[in-house]
Amino acid sequence: MDSCVLEYVQVLQQNVAELHQMGKEWGMTEEEMSACIERVLKEDENVVVAPPPTFTLRRILRCVPVAIFFLFVTILVIACGAMVLFYVYPPAWNYVSGALKLYDYKMLRAVRLAALPLHRYFNITSLYDAECIVGNPWFEGPSKECIWCRDVHKFEILNDTTDQDLITNYLREAKPMVFQGLAKKVTFDDLRQLYRNNKDVLDTAAVFQSNVPGMKNIEDLFIDEIDEDFLYKDKTTIHWTTKNIPSSQVMRKLFPRPSFIPSESEVALDKVVFVDGHKSGHYEVTTVRFEMGYYMQLSSSRKVIVTPSRHCREVCSPMHTLMNEGDIMTYNPLVWRAVMMPNVDNMLSIGYLGSYSFAGLKQDEINPEDQPPSSHDWKKKE
């Protein structure tokens, strides 16, 4: 073959390679590049090859992740700088918070509306009204004087509530008490009936926790296929909490206010129902809102252990008692911790937790404002 022809072929190959490389840089596909090369070869040699219309869009989209990254870094740097400034120079925080106070509602409303699409993909209903989203296992409440538990070695067992002066004295001294047979029995069918009669209220108010596979909300608990025999199987643990006024009014129908609570005391809206099967894990019950807590054993029997606060365990002794059906325990969570032991009875265990205010506490030694934050730790304690 003539050398001139060979040289021309080599030039063409080189041009095609350069065009191919240029197309890759523009983000063109192989089909688009082939079509462009064929069009150029068929038309006049002075035709200018321009990038395809999709090139500009692809180039912009390619830069979007980089722009988002730098925007995130910029916002993070500004936020960290502002936090350092507010920590070093408190008047700056006072000025900024005062200037933004008029816009608090508008900003929080904008954030709430912006987060609404997340609800389509993540069910965040359980976080509503949550005081603590992520638990801190190393947190310990403020220390209390161990004098409150040092000389207490047993539960005060009462059979009636007629001696209100005696009850008030025990409450003032933070002594754990058990009122025998004070509450009426509640069965799972009673819970089901309460739910079905007030489904609209409880569906939106209940924060539900369950270790039963496939049982994700309170509606799943009360379907026809679920009964006491099903829930009695080994290690079933179900806790659900209600916190608003409509649900509190509903719960009161089945769980009335205990008669030993002083008439001037306020009962908290927060209510917790415990449904535990055979050999369910032990867990700590903590007061949900106010200074005094009460736990009602409404079905089956349950052993409860009350331990002093951690810093008092060397001078104070733990106590235990068996709560039979209908018994109600009340205790001061500033001094004591109540732990429900596994259900070893031959029937489903149903319990109920609430709290109430008590103005008669000795304010000089126990400060109700220092109470530990409320939570419902239904998991096993090591």
Secondary structure by P-SEA (a helix, b strand, c coil): ccaaaaaaaaaaaaaaaaaaaaaaaacccaaaaaaaaaaaaaccccbbbbcccaaaaaaaaaaaaaaaaaaaaaaaaaaaaaaaaaaacaaaaaaaaaaaccaaaaaaaaaaaaacccccccccccccccccccccccccccccccccccccccccccccccaaaaaaaaaaabbbbbbccccccccaaaaaaaaaacaaaaaaccccccccccccccccccccccccccccccbbbbbbbbccaaaaaaaaacccccccccccbbbbcbbbbbbbccccbbbbbccccccbbbbbbccbbbbbbbbccccccccbbbbbbbbcccbbbbbbcccbbbbbccccccbbbbbbbbbbbbccccccccccccccbbbbcccccc
